[in-house]
């Protein structure tokens, strides 16, 4: 029901009265929609941009990773990551001086930042038990990862290959971002998500030349 329809009969034919009621209706509707959407503004799965930055600040995770990408330094042909001389004052690599840093900071996009936020939340609240780690991995990978206790101060985590991007691989290997108890070794195994190799009588497995092999991360 709109505000103009609530006008008493003496004002229903008055253009100014209807315009005022419509203006109030417009602002009240926008305000209510904003309040109703407020819970989603800081929801990890829905938040973007500055709102996601606020979530990161709350859990102690920055969007900026220091020293992640190699700097564009001058180098000769075939040197990995090297840049050539500038052309007419533009482009080219910077000359390295002894003591200069060789890596630059990187600002993560929302998807990669959201992954780190989830990992940080899991680490902040973990207790180190297998059920707890399983629950944390479900939260991070959407139920597409499993954990197995090896009973030798180590456990194995299997992750579907479609859940692993280049950045996630780097974060898992280098940043030690996934939850684990102190002093416990973790082996990460990437599983083929559709046509995994397996031997006879293995449900859903494919034979040689057809199935993909699982591999360590």
C-alpha positions as CSV (number, residue, x, y, z in Angstrom):
1,X,0.0,0.0,0.0
2,X,1.4,3.4,-1.0
3,X,1.3,6.6,1.0
4,X,-0.8,8.5,-1.7
5,X,-3.6,5.9,-1.2
6,X,-3.7,6.8,2.5
7,X,-4.6,10.5,1.9
8,X,-8.0,11.5,3.3
9,X,-10.6,12.3,0.8
10,X,-10.2,16.1,1.1
11,X,-6.6,15.8,-0.2
12,X,-6.9,13.0,-2.8
13,X,-7.6,15.5,-5.6
14,X,-4.8,17.9,-4.6
15,X,-1.7,17.6,-6.7
16,X,0.6,19.0,-4.1
17,X,-0.7,16.7,-1.4
18,X,-0.2,13.7,-3.6
19,X,3.3,14.8,-4.6
20,X,4.2,15.2,-1.0
21,X,2.9,11.8,-0.1
22,X,4.7,10.2,-3.1
23,X,8.0,11.9,-2.0
24,X,7.6,10.6,1.5
25,X,6.8,7.1,0.1
26,X,9.9,7.2,-2.1
27,X,12.3,8.1,0.8
28,X,10.7,5.7,3.3
29,X,10.9,2.8,0.7
30,X,14.6,3.5,-0.1
31,X,15.4,3.7,3.6
32,X,13.7,0.5,4.4
33,X,15.3,-1.4,1.5
34,X,18.7,-0.1,2.7
35,X,18.1,-1.3,6.3
36,X,16.8,-4.7,5.0
37,X,20.0,-5.1,2.9
38,X,22.3,-4.1,5.7
39,X,23.0,-7.7,7.0
40,X,24.2,-8.6,3.5
41,X,26.6,-5.6,3.3
42,X,29.2,-7.4,5.5
43,X,28.3,-11.0,4.5
44,X,31.5,-12.7,3.3
45,X,29.8,-14.3,0.2
46,X,28.0,-11.1,-0.8
47,X,30.3,-8.2,0.3
48,X,32.5,-6.5,-2.3
49,X,34.9,-3.6,-2.4
50,X,35.0,-1.4,0.7
51,X,32.5,-3.6,2.5
52,X,34.8,-6.7,2.1
53,X,37.7,-4.5,3.3
54,X,35.8,-3.9,6.5
55,X,35.3,-7.7,7.0
56,X,39.0,-8.2,6.4
57,X,39.9,-5.5,9.0
58,X,37.6,-7.2,11.5
59,X,39.3,-10.6,11.2
60,X,42.8,-9.3,10.8
61,X,43.4,-9.9,7.1
62,X,44.7,-7.2,4.7
63,X,43.8,-7.1,1.0
64,X,47.4,-6.1,0.3
65,X,50.0,-8.8,0.2
66,X,53.5,-7.5,0.5
67,X,56.3,-9.0,-1.6
68,X,54.1,-11.2,-3.7
69,X,54.9,-10.1,-7.3
70,X,58.3,-9.7,-8.8
71,X,59.3,-6.1,-9.7
72,X,59.7,-5.1,-13.3
73,X,63.5,-4.9,-13.3
74,X,65.7,-4.5,-16.3
75,X,67.4,-7.6,-17.5
76,X,68.9,-9.2,-20.6
77,X,67.0,-11.6,-22.9
78,X,65.8,-14.9,-21.5
79,X,66.2,-13.7,-17.9
80,X,63.0,-14.8,-16.1
81,X,60.6,-11.8,-15.6
82,X,63.1,-9.3,-16.9
83,X,62.1,-6.1,-18.8
84,X,64.0,-4.5,-21.6
85,X,65.1,-0.8,-22.2
86,X,62.5,1.9,-22.3
87,X,61.2,3.1,-25.7
88,X,61.0,6.9,-26.1
89,X,61.0,7.3,-22.3
90,X,58.1,4.9,-21.7
91,X,58.0,1.2,-20.6
92,X,61.1,-0.8,-19.8
93,X,62.4,-2.2,-16.5
94,X,63.9,-0.3,-13.6
95,X,67.6,-0.7,-12.9
96,X,68.5,-2.8,-9.9
97,X,70.7,-1.3,-7.2
98,X,72.2,-3.4,-4.4
99,X,69.8,-3.5,-1.5
100,X,66.7,-2.7,-3.6
101,X,63.6,-4.8,-3.0
102,X,62.9,-7.2,-5.8
103,X,59.2,-7.8,-5.2
104,X,56.2,-5.5,-5.1
105,X,53.0,-5.6,-3.1
106,X,49.8,-6.9,-4.7
107,X,46.2,-5.8,-4.1
108,X,43.9,-8.8,-4.2
109,X,40.7,-8.9,-6.1
110,X,37.5,-9.7,-4.2
111,X,37.5,-13.5,-4.9
112,X,41.1,-14.0,-3.7
113,X,40.6,-11.7,-0.8
114,X,37.4,-13.6,0.2
115,X,39.4,-16.8,0.2
116,X,42.0,-15.4,2.6
117,X,39.3,-14.0,4.9
118,X,37.7,-17.4,5.2
119,X,41.1,-19.0,6.0
120,X,41.8,-16.3,8.6
121,X,38.5,-16.8,10.3
122,X,39.1,-20.6,10.4
123,X,42.5,-20.1,11.9
124,X,41.2,-17.6,14.4
125,X,38.7,-20.1,15.8
126,X,40.3,-23.5,15.2
127,X,40.8,-26.0,18.1
128,X,43.0,-28.4,16.1
129,X,40.8,-31.5,16.1
130,X,40.0,-33.4,13.0
131,X,36.3,-32.6,13.2
132,X,37.1,-29.0,13.7
133,X,39.5,-28.9,10.7
134,X,37.0,-30.7,8.6
135,X,34.4,-28.1,9.5
136,X,36.9,-25.3,8.6
137,X,37.7,-26.8,5.2
138,X,34.0,-27.2,4.4
139,X,33.6,-23.5,5.2
140,X,36.6,-22.5,3.0
141,X,36.1,-24.9,0.1
142,X,32.3,-25.3,0.1
143,X,32.4,-29.0,1.0
144,X,34.9,-29.9,-1.7
145,X,37.8,-30.9,0.5
146,X,38.4,-33.7,3.0
147,X,40.9,-34.4,5.8
148,X,42.5,-37.7,6.8
149,X,44.5,-38.3,10.0
150,X,47.7,-40.3,9.3
151,X,48.2,-40.9,13.1
152,X,51.9,-39.9,12.8
153,X,51.7,-36.2,13.7
154,X,50.5,-35.5,10.1
155,X,47.3,-35.4,8.1
156,X,46.3,-35.3,4.5
157,X,43.9,-32.8,2.9
158,X,42.4,-33.6,-0.4
159,X,41.0,-30.8,-2.5
160,X,39.1,-30.9,-5.8
161,X,41.2,-29.4,-8.7
162,X,38.4,-27.0,-9.7
163,X,38.8,-25.4,-6.2
164,X,42.5,-24.5,-6.7
165,X,43.5,-21.4,-8.6
166,X,47.0,-20.2,-9.1
167,X,46.7,-17.7,-6.2
168,X,45.1,-20.3,-3.8
169,X,48.0,-22.7,-4.6
170,X,50.5,-20.0,-3.7
171,X,48.6,-19.0,-0.5
172,X,48.4,-22.6,0.7
173,X,52.0,-23.4,-0.1
174,X,53.7,-20.1,1.0
175,X,51.4,-18.3,3.4
176,X,50.5,-21.3,5.6
177,X,47.0,-19.9,5.6
178,X,44.9,-23.1,6.0
179,X,44.1,-24.2,9.6
180,X,46.4,-26.8,11.2
181,X,47.6,-27.6,14.7
182,X,51.1,-26.4,15.7
183,X,53.8,-28.9,14.9
184,X,51.6,-31.1,12.7
185,X,52.7,-31.7,9.1
186,X,50.1,-31.4,6.3
187,X,50.1,-33.0,2.9
188,X,47.8,-31.4,0.3
189,X,46.6,-33.6,-2.5
190,X,44.7,-32.2,-5.5
191,X,42.1,-34.6,-6.9
192,X,40.8,-34.6,-10.5
193,X,37.3,-33.4,-10.2
194,X,35.6,-35.5,-12.9
195,X,37.7,-38.3,-14.5
196,X,40.1,-39.4,-11.8
197,X,42.3,-42.4,-12.4
198,X,41.7,-45.5,-10.3
199,X,42.2,-49.3,-10.3
200,X,39.5,-51.9,-11.0
201,X,36.5,-51.9,-8.8
202,X,37.1,-48.3,-7.6
203,X,33.7,-46.5,-7.9
204,X,33.8,-43.8,-10.6
205,X,37.5,-44.4,-11.5
206,X,38.9,-44.3,-15.0
207,X,41.7,-46.4,-16.4
208,X,45.1,-45.4,-18.0
209,X,45.0,-42.9,-20.8
210,X,41.5,-41.8,-19.6
211,X,41.7,-40.9,-15.9
212,X,43.7,-38.0,-14.4
213,X,46.1,-38.7,-11.6
214,X,45.8,-37.0,-8.2
215,X,49.0,-35.1,-7.3
216,X,50.5,-33.3,-4.3
217,X,49.9,-29.6,-4.2
